[in-house]
């Protein structure tokens, strides 16, 4: 009987006394009962172990859920259909909401600021109606800072609803920064594409316009002073010169022209402009607008093309005046700023020391869409034909980028606009001397070689320069020019830059220098790769003359090169 279960053995002894007195006929039955007892022990042990494991798992699961709620969520509420809070979990310590002891029994609609309670009511109604999750974002201010929250209303059992609140300010700001960067990239690509288009058009127009700009000089040179047609020819020349200026604006937009970079005093440029006849005309057209300046003393110089910096100042001031409808204020100011971290609403202004030009007005202002396109050519709500060519701000954009600078624009409808141009401060110190225009004899008798792949351009140069007394030879391409120079002499070469793709002006000049070191040369081109022109100037070319040119401009450049 020693193998019997202890409980069974106790029952046997209580019933029959000594277990040896148990009848043999009952032993099979007692054995079955004994097995049942032992199986019961095994089952109980397994159940206890299972309950123990389940209890541990439940505790771990609760801990995990608590960690999720506290680590990922700002606030968790369980509410009934009316929005009454049954219980809540506090999330991050800087959550916008109150702890559980202050929330239980209150309405979830009353927890945020009143401005978003209607959104909560609407979400509760939609969840009850659709039995589907509702999610929305809203903005509030905490400690004076704008915060963005996400609310999720999730249907539960027993007509209960889980309300999960998350602070998504950082994520939202990151998305907005990414969207802004994408906008800036798209804007830059648009400007690049428009620049390529403008540059191509300007190149073709330059070739067409060159005779119209230069031939009036030839006609005027041949006509007697009292000829009745002289006045008409002068008007024609002035009109073509203005058309040429528009082409230069297009080249500035394309950033494909060559412009000599030099130290420029921004204060001098501004002062010169506001003393000009152009500014006087602008003020006379807008008598109700007041103009003021705030130019800081000892302003560092900037590096750029003085003419285009001046033109950009004029364009910005003109734009400010035209943004004012019934009288207002325009202000131009300069200062020096140190940018210690990347910033900017419109353009990314990198760290560095800058000379800043600011032009502000209190005019009609711009909305977001207008700001995104403000520097694109011909994008304007002004009446075309009465407010310039539509290239004014595009020229500003191209000029600033040529100076390795940045642009920032701040504007809102009805609040006016402010354009800030950031130019890297030059390491050159001192003042910029302004040399007066000289009256110089531009005639000569030297031998000149004109190299251009366009026949009309060669004929034009020959007509102009022969009247100035020069002896002219021409070549239709670089290879022809090199071959001619091997057996002939030229006091000066007038060299086009864009010719055959595999043998352009730069390669032509390089080959000439191999057997004629010190050969004098000026670059004459309307559409020049800046780097190529700079390289030619480094090799010894004296100057760059931009097409279309007048007799006076080309003549002065030749005399300067032959000195």
C-alpha positions in Angstrom: 0.0 0.0 0.0 3.0 2.2 0.1 2.4 3.2 -3.6 -1.1 4.6 -2.8 -1.7 8.3 -2.9 -1.6 9.8 0.6 -5.2 11.0 0.5 -6.4 7.6 -0.7 -4.4 5.8 1.9 -5.9 7.9 4.6 -9.4 7.1 3.5 -8.7 3.3 3.4 -7.3 3.4 6.9 -10.3 5.4 8.1 -12.7 2.9 6.5 -11.1 -0.6 7.1 -8.5 0.2 9.7 -5.3 -1.6 8.8 -4.7 -1.4 5.1 -3.7 -5.1 5.1 -7.3 -6.0 5.8 -8.4 -4.6 2.4 -10.3 -7.3 0.5 -8.5 -8.5 -2.6 -11.7 -8.0 -4.6 -11.5 -4.2 -4.1 -7.8 -3.8 -5.0 -8.3 -3.3 -8.8 -10.9 -0.6 -8.0 -8.6 1.0 -5.4 -5.8 1.0 -8.0 -7.9 2.9 -10.5 -8.8 5.5 -7.8 -5.1 5.8 -6.9 -4.2 6.6 -10.5 -7.0 9.2 -10.6 -5.6 10.9 -7.5 -2.1 11.0 -9.0 -3.3 12.3 -12.3 -5.2 15.0 -10.4 -1.9 16.0 -8.8 -0.2 16.3 -12.1 -3.0 18.4 -13.6 -3.0 20.7 -10.7 0.7 21.2 -10.8 0.5 22.1 -14.5 -2.4 24.4 -13.9 -0.6 26.2 -11.2 2.5 26.6 -13.4 0.3 27.9 -16.2 -1.4 30.4 -14.0 2.0 31.6 -12.7 3.3 32.0 -16.3 0.1 33.8 -17.4 0.3 36.1 -14.4 3.9 37.0 -15.3 3.0 37.6 -18.9 0.1 39.8 -18.0 2.3 41.8 -15.7 4.9 42.2 -18.5 2.2 43.0 -21.0 0.8 45.7 -18.7 4.2 47.1 -18.2 4.8 47.2 -21.9 1.5 48.9 -22.6 2.3 51.4 -19.8 5.7 52.1 -21.3 4.2 52.7 -24.7 1.5 55.0 -23.3 4.0 56.9 -21.3 6.8 56.9 -23.8 5.0 57.5 -27.1 1.8 59.3 -26.2 1.2 62.6 -24.5 -2.1 61.5 -23.1 -4.5 58.5 -23.3 -8.1 58.8 -22.4 -10.9 56.2 -22.2 -14.3 58.0 -22.6 -17.9 57.0 -22.9 -20.2 58.0 -25.8 -20.9 61.4 -24.3 -17.1 62.1 -23.9 -17.0 61.7 -20.1 -13.5 60.6 -19.1 -13.5 57.1 -17.4 -9.8 57.0 -16.9 -6.6 58.4 -18.4 -2.9 57.8 -18.6 -0.4 60.6 -18.4 2.3 60.5 -21.1 5.3 62.8 -21.5 5.8 65.2 -18.6 5.5 68.2 -20.9 2.1 67.1 -22.2 -0.5 69.9 -22.8 -3.1 68.1 -20.6 -3.8 67.7 -16.9 -3.0 64.5 -14.8 -5.6 61.8 -14.2 -6.9 63.0 -10.8 -7.9 66.3 -12.5 -9.5 64.7 -15.5 -11.7 61.8 -14.4 -15.4 62.5 -14.7 -14.8 65.6 -16.9 -15.7 65.9 -20.6 -13.0 65.3 -23.1 -14.3 68.2 -25.0 -13.4 70.6 -22.2 -9.8 69.5 -21.9 -8.1 71.4 -24.7 -8.6 75.1 -25.3 -12.1 76.1 -26.4 -11.0 76.8 -29.9 -10.6 73.0 -30.6 -13.5 71.7 -28.5 -15.8 71.7 -31.5 -13.3 69.5 -33.4 -13.5 67.0 -30.4 -17.3 67.1 -30.5 -17.3 66.4 -34.2 -14.9 63.5 -33.9 -17.0 61.9 -31.1 -20.1 62.2 -33.3 -18.4 60.6 -36.3 -17.0 57.7 -34.3 -20.4 56.9 -32.9 -21.9 57.1 -36.3 -19.3 55.2 -38.3 -17.7 53.0 -35.6 -14.4 53.8 -37.4 -11.3 55.7 -36.2 -11.1 59.5 -36.6 -7.8 61.3 -36.7 -7.0 65.1 -37.0 -4.4 67.6 -36.1 -4.8 71.0 -34.3 -2.5 73.8 -33.2 -2.3 75.3 -29.7 0.2 77.5 -28.0 2.1 76.4 -24.9 4.3 78.9 -23.1 4.0 81.2 -26.1 5.2 78.6 -28.6 3.0 77.1 -31.3 2.5 73.4 -30.8 0.9 70.8 -33.1 -1.1 67.9 -31.7 -2.6 64.8 -33.3 -5.8 63.3 -31.8 -7.0 59.8 -32.6 -10.5 58.7 -31.6 -10.6 54.8 -31.7 -13.9 52.9 -31.0 -13.7 50.3 -28.2 -16.2 47.7 -26.8 -19.1 48.7 -24.6 -19.6 51.9 -26.5 -16.3 53.3 -25.1 -13.8 55.4 -27.1 -10.1 55.6 -26.7 -8.7 59.1 -27.3 -4.9 59.2 -28.0 -3.1 62.5 -28.0 0.4 63.0 -29.4 2.6 66.0 -29.7 3.7 66.0 -33.3 5.3 69.4 -33.4 8.8 68.2 -34.3 7.5 65.9 -37.0 5.3 68.6 -38.4 8.2 71.1 -38.4 10.4 68.6 -40.1 7.8 68.0 -42.8 7.3 71.7 -43.3 11.1 72.2 -43.5 11.3 69.4 -46.1 8.4 70.9 -48.1 10.1 74.3 -48.0 13.4 72.8 -49.2 11.6 71.1 -52.0 10.0 74.4 -53.0 13.3 76.1 -53.0 14.8 73.4 -55.1 11.9 73.5 -57.6 12.2 77.3 -57.7 15.9 77.1 -58.4 15.3 74.5 -61.1 12.6 76.8 -62.7 15.0 79.7 -62.7 17.8 77.6 -64.2 15.5 76.4 -67.0 14.2 79.9 -67.6 17.8 81.2 -67.6 18.8 78.6 -70.3 15.8 79.7 -72.4 16.5 83.4 -71.9 20.2 82.9 -72.7 19.4 81.1 -75.9 16.9 83.7 -77.0 19.4 86.5 -76.1 22.1 84.9 -78.1 19.9 84.8 -81.2 18.6 88.4 -80.6 22.2 89.7 -80.1 23.2 88.5 -83.6 20.0 90.0 -85.1 20.3 93.2 -83.2 24.0 93.9 -83.7 23.7 95.5 -87.2 20.8 97.6 -86.0 22.8 98.9 -83.1 26.0 99.6 -85.0 24.9 100.6 -88.5 23.3 103.9 -87.4 26.8 104.9 -86.2 28.1 104.2 -89.7 25.2 106.1 -91.3 25.7 109.1 -89.0 29.4 109.0 -89.7 28.8 109.3 -93.4 25.9 111.8 -93.3 26.6 115.6 -93.2 25.7 117.3 -89.9 22.8 119.2 -91.5 21.2 116.2 -93.1 17.4 116.0 -92.3 17.5 112.3 -91.6 20.1 112.5 -88.8 17.4 113.0 -86.2 15.6 109.9 -87.3 18.8 107.9 -87.3 19.6 109.0 -83.8 16.1 107.9 -82.6 16.6 104.6 -84.2 20.0 104.1 -82.6 18.6 105.1 -79.2 15.8 102.6 -79.5 18.1 99.8 -80.5 20.4 100.6 -77.6 17.4 100.2 -75.2 16.5 96.9 -76.9 20.1 95.9 -76.4 19.7 96.7 -72.6 16.8 94.3 -72.5 18.9 91.6 -74.0 21.5 92.2 -71.3 18.8 91.8 -68.8 18.0 88.4 -70.3 21.7 87.5 -70.2 21.8 88.6 -66.5 18.9 86.2 -65.9 20.6 83.5 -67.7 23.9 84.3 -65.9 25.7 83.4 -69.1 27.2 86.8 -69.9 30.6 87.8 -68.8 30.8 90.6 -66.3 33.9 91.9 -64.7 33.8 91.4 -61.0 35.3 94.3 -59.0 35.1 95.8 -55.6 31.8 97.8 -55.3 30.7 100.3 -52.7 27.0 99.6 -52.1 26.5 103.0 -50.4 28.0 104.8 -53.4 25.8 102.8 -55.8 22.7 103.8 -53.9 23.7 107.4 -53.5 24.5 107.7 -57.2 21.1 106.3 -58.1 19.0 108.5 -55.9 20.8 111.5 -57.4 20.1 110.3 -61.0 17.5 111.6 -63.4 15.8 108.1 -63.5 15.1 108.4 -59.7 13.8 111.9 -60.1 11.3 110.7 -62.8 10.2 107.9 -60.5 9.5 110.3 -57.7 7.6 112.7 -60.0 5.4 109.9 -61.1 4.6 109.0 -57.4 4.3 112.3 -55.5 2.5 110.8 -52.6 5.3 108.3 -51.7 8.0 109.3 -49.3 11.5 107.9 -49.7 14.2 107.5 -47.0 17.6 105.9 -46.5 19.6 104.5 -43.6 23.1 103.7 -44.9 25.6 102.5 -42.3 29.0 104.1 -42.3 32.2 102.2 -43.0 30.3 99.5 -45.0 32.7 96.8 -46.4 32.9 96.6 -50.1 31.3 93.7 -52.1 32.5 91.9 -55.2 30.4 92.2 -58.3 29.7 94.0 -61.5 29.0 97.6 -60.6 26.6 98.2 -63.5 24.4 95.3 -62.5 24.5 96.1 -58.8 23.3 99.6 -59.7 20.6 98.2 -62.0 19.4 95.9 -59.3 19.1 98.8 -56.8 17.1 100.7 -59.4 14.8 97.6 -60.1 14.1 97.0 -56.4 13.3 100.7 -55.7 11.1 100.9 -58.8 9.3 97.7 -57.7 8.7 99.1 -54.2 7.2 102.3 -55.7 5.0 100.4 -58.0 3.7 98.3 -55.1 2.2 101.4 -53.5 -1.2 102.4 -54.8 -2.2 105.6 -53.0 0.9 107.0 -51.3 3.1 105.3 -48.8 6.7 104.8 -47.7 9.8 103.3 -49.4 13.0 102.8 -47.4 16.5 101.7 -48.5 19.0 100.6 -45.8 22.4 98.9 -45.6 24.2 97.3 -42.7 26.6 94.5 -41.9 25.3 91.2 -40.4 27.0 88.1 -39.1 25.0 85.0 -39.8 26.1 82.3 -37.4 23.7 79.6 -38.6 21.7 78.9 -41.7 18.5 80.8 -41.9 16.1 82.4 -44.4 12.4 82.5 -45.3 12.9 82.5 -49.0 16.5 81.5 -49.7 18.9 79.6 -47.4 21.4 82.1 -46.1 24.5 80.3 -45.1 26.9 81.2 -42.3 29.1 84.1 -42.9 29.7 87.9 -42.8 27.4 89.8 -45.2 26.7 93.3 -46.4 22.9 93.5 -46.4 20.8 95.7 -48.7 17.2 96.1 -47.6 14.4 97.7 -49.7 11.1 97.9 -47.9 7.7 99.4 -48.7 4.2 99.5 -47.1 2.4 98.6 -50.3 -0.1 95.9 -51.3 2.2 93.0 -50.3 2.4 89.5 -51.8 0.6 86.2 -51.0 2.4 82.9 -50.7 1.9 81.9 -54.4 3.3 85.3 -55.6 6.3 84.9 -53.3 7.1 81.5 -54.9 7.2 83.0 -58.4 8.3 86.6 -57.7 11.7 86.3 -59.4 10.5 84.5 -62.5 10.5 86.7 -65.6 7.2 88.2 -66.7 5.4 86.9 -63.5 3.6 90.0 -62.5 0.2 91.4 -61.8 1.3 94.8 -63.0 0.2 96.0 -66.4 2.8 94.9 -69.0 4.1 97.8 -71.0 3.6 100.3 -68.2 5.9 98.8 -65.5 9.1 97.9 -67.5 10.0 94.7 -69.3 8.9 92.1 -66.6 12.6 91.2 -66.1 13.4 93.6 -63.2 13.4 91.2 -60.3 14.7 88.4 -62.5 17.8 90.6 -63.1 18.1 91.1 -59.3 18.0 87.4 -58.7 20.7 86.7 -61.4 22.9 89.5 -60.1 22.8 88.3 -56.5 23.6 84.7 -57.5 26.5 86.0 -59.6 27.8 87.7 -56.5 27.5 84.4 -54.6 24.9 86.1 -52.4 21.4 85.3 -51.1 18.0 86.8 -51.1 15.3 86.8 -48.5 11.8 88.2 -49.0 9.2 88.9 -46.3 5.7 90.0 -47.4 2.0 89.6 -46.6 -1.0 90.9 -48.4 -1.8 94.4 -47.1 1.4 94.6 -45.0 4.0 95.6 -47.7 7.2 93.8 -48.6 10.8 93.8 -47.7 13.6 92.5 -49.9 16.9 91.7 -48.2 20.0 91.0 -50.4 23.0 89.4 -48.7 26.4 90.0 -50.3 29.5 88.4 -49.0 31.7 91.1 -47.5 34.8 91.6 -49.6 38.3 91.3 -48.1 39.3 94.4 -50.1 39.3 97.5 -47.9 39.3 101.2 -48.8 37.2 103.3 -51.2 36.3 102.8 -54.8 37.4 105.6 -57.0 34.9 106.7 -59.7 36.8 107.7 -62.9 35.1 110.2 -65.1 34.2 109.3 -68.7 37.1 110.3 -71.0 36.7 111.8 -74.4 39.2 109.8 -76.4 40.2 109.6 -80.0 39.1 106.1 -81.1 40.6 106.1 -84.6 43.7 104.2 -85.6 45.6 102.6 -88.5 46.7 99.2 -87.0 46.1 95.8 -88.5 43.2 94.0 -86.9 42.0 90.4 -87.4 38.3 89.8 -86.8 37.4 86.2 -86.0 33.7 85.3 -86.0 31.7 82.4 -87.4 28.8 84.6 -88.5 29.3 86.4 -91.8 27.1 89.4 -90.8 29.1 90.0 -87.7 32.4 90.0 -89.7 31.0 92.4 -92.2 29.6 94.7 -89.4 33.0 94.9 -87.7 34.8 95.5 -90.9 32.4 98.4 -91.8 32.8 100.0 -88.4 36.5 99.7 -88.0 37.4 100.6 -91.5 35.7 104.0 -91.0 37.9 104.5 -87.9 41.0 104.0 -90.1 41.9 100.4 -89.2 43.1 97.8 -91.8 40.8 94.8 -91.3 41.2 91.1 -92.0 38.6 88.5 -91.2 38.5 84.8 -90.5 35.3 82.6 -90.4 36.5 80.2 -87.6 39.4 79.6 -85.2 41.3 77.2 -87.5 41.3 79.7 -90.3 42.5 82.5 -88.0 45.4 80.4 -86.7 46.5 79.5 -90.2 46.3 83.2 -91.2 48.3 84.3 -88.2 51.1 81.9 -88.9 52.1 83.8 -92.0 50.7 87.3 -91.2 50.8 89.9 -88.5 47.9 91.4 -86.5 48.3 94.2 -84.0 45.1 93.1 -82.3 42.7 90.2 -82.7 38.9 90.6 -82.1 37.9 87.1 -81.2 34.4 85.6 -80.8 34.2 83.1 -78.0 31.3 80.8 -79.2 32.2 79.2 -82.5 32.8 75.5 -83.4 32.1 73.2 -80.4 35.5 71.5 -80.7 37.4 74.7 -81.5 36.0 77.7 -79.7 37.6 81.1 -79.0 39.5 79.9 -76.0 41.2 77.1 -77.9 41.9 79.4 -80.8 43.7 81.9 -78.5 45.6 79.1 -76.8 47.0 77.8 -80.1 47.9 81.4 -81.2 50.0 81.9 -78.1 52.0 78.8 -78.8 53.7 80.5 -81.7 52.9 84.2 -81.0 53.5 84.7 -77.3 52.0 88.0 -76.1 49.6 88.3 -79.0 47.1 91.1 -78.2 43.5 90.1 -78.2 40.1 91.2 -77.0 37.0 89.0 -76.7 34.0 90.2 -78.6 30.9 88.0 -77.9 27.3 88.3 -76.9 26.9 84.9 -75.2 30.0 83.8 -73.5 30.8 81.1 -71.0 32.0 83.1 -68.0 34.8 80.6 -67.1 36.1 80.5 -70.7 36.2 84.3 -70.9 38.0 84.5 -67.5 40.5 81.9 -68.7 41.1 83.9 -71.9 41.7 87.0 -69.8 44.2 85.1 -67.6 46.0 84.0 -70.8 46.5 87.7 -71.8 43.3 88.9 -73.5 43.0 92.6 -72.8 39.2 93.1 -72.4 35.8 91.8 -73.1 33.3 93.6 -75.4 29.7 92.6 -75.3 27.6 92.3 -78.4 25.8 94.3 -79.6 28.3 97.1 -79.5 28.4 100.7 -80.8 31.3 102.2 -82.8 32.3 104.2 -79.7 32.3 101.2 -77.3 34.3 99.0 -79.7 36.7 101.9 -80.6 37.5 102.7 -77.0 38.2 99.0 -76.2 40.6 98.7 -79.2 42.5 101.8 -78.2 42.8 100.6 -74.6 44.1 97.2 -75.8 46.7 98.8 -78.1 48.1 101.2 -75.5 
